[in-house]
């Protein structure tokens, strides 16, 4: 959330060059510097809890927390020339090396405790190694090599590939070859782990983890097919590892003094468009679908229990209604809702139309 808002501030400042945006941008940059741990990672939330014993304070790779923070700092370095950002950027890159586990389990977890051991997150996120996160870190390590020309970022990628091969699902769990890897892998044993739930609410339900792949959570996922991605990563690793350090940093935003070429820093950002201009009829349909209060209303959305406070002060659980497995229950009536998802979809199309107008 914070990185998206911070990137917007950076772009706004660069586009307008209005000094009124600079104090807020400086405050955002200071936040990312202040909230980084000395080893280079970031907590999920900041300020952190006092005792550093819950997952919100732990080192977090999940949801690209660490990379998103680094990317913002890299963008600030590229566009503002702020050299004090090079140290937190370097420590952030090194954090991927620190958190890779030793052989024969050369993968990564989503979350690490303060001793750099895999830690649990939410109730359905056990302390486990993650094939998905491992694939993401392999990709980032190759990017870090392109940024720095330092081959230390390539050194243990083969260990990660080897681990990914070792944790393939047994044949009887692949659903006829549909899946290749579990979401969670047990530390020490390489056994796949699966999260489940009993009950349908925060107060009446509970999550648990075991080795059985039946009745998995429907709102999170338990397996995936990674074959194509791993194949592409292996090909890219072969290509990039054949390049010398001098060759690989030719287009590095951290090493190449001519990275911008003839562009101004403002031109570093694209407009996020798809390149294809939406049809005018689509635009008219979206505009005409606004109601008399300028809202886009939808039907059949996910529904939650109504919010209420009992006479004793207890709040009603407002979690979305769902089955035991976590599948969301939608309203089948003609009740209309304001949907954030619909709003974002429509606004993206309208902005894309304007950006593609000659």
Secondary structure, DSSP 8 states (H G I E B T S, - for coil): -HHHHHHHHHHHHHHH--GGGHHHHHHHHHHHHHHB-TTS-BBSSSS--TT--SGGGSEE-GGGHHHHHHHHHHHHHHHH--TTHHHHHHHHHHHHHHHS--TT-----SEE-TTS-B---STT--SEE-HHHHHHHHHHHHHHHHHH--GGGTTTHHHHHHHHHHTB--GGGSTTTT--EESEEETTT--EEEEEEESSSTTT-EEEEES--SS--TTT-SEE--HHHHHHHHHHHHHHHTS-HHHHTTT-TTT-TTTTTT--GGGGS-----SS---HHHHHHHHHT--TTS--EESS-B-B----B-TTS-B----B-B-TT--B-B--SS--EE-HHHHHHHHHHHHHHHHT--
